[in-house]
Amino acid sequence: MEAMIFMMIFGAALLLTAAWLAFAKDPRHSVLLYKVQGLSSMPREKAREKARQLAKIVAVIGVIMIVGFGIGAMILA
C-alpha cells in the first residue's frame, strides 16, 4: 500500500516536471534536456518545441501512474 502511494507521489512529481518543461523560457539551458535531447546546439524555438513534446510524454506517464496506482490503492484498501 505504501509503495502505491509513493508511486502516486512520483506521478505527481512527473506532472510538475512536465509543467516545468512546457513553460521553460529557454530549455537549452536545462541540464536534463541537454543530456537527453541534446538541445544546446538547436535554435531556441526548435528547442522549445522539443521540450513541449517531451513535456506531453512525461505528463501522460505521470497521469497514468497516478490513476493506475490510485485505482490499485483503492482496490487493495
Secondary structure, DSSP 8 states (H G I E B T S, - for coil): -HHHHHHHHHHHHHHHHHHHHHT-S-GGG-HHHHHHT-GGGS-HHHHHHHHHHHHHHHHHHHHHHHHHHHHHHHHH-
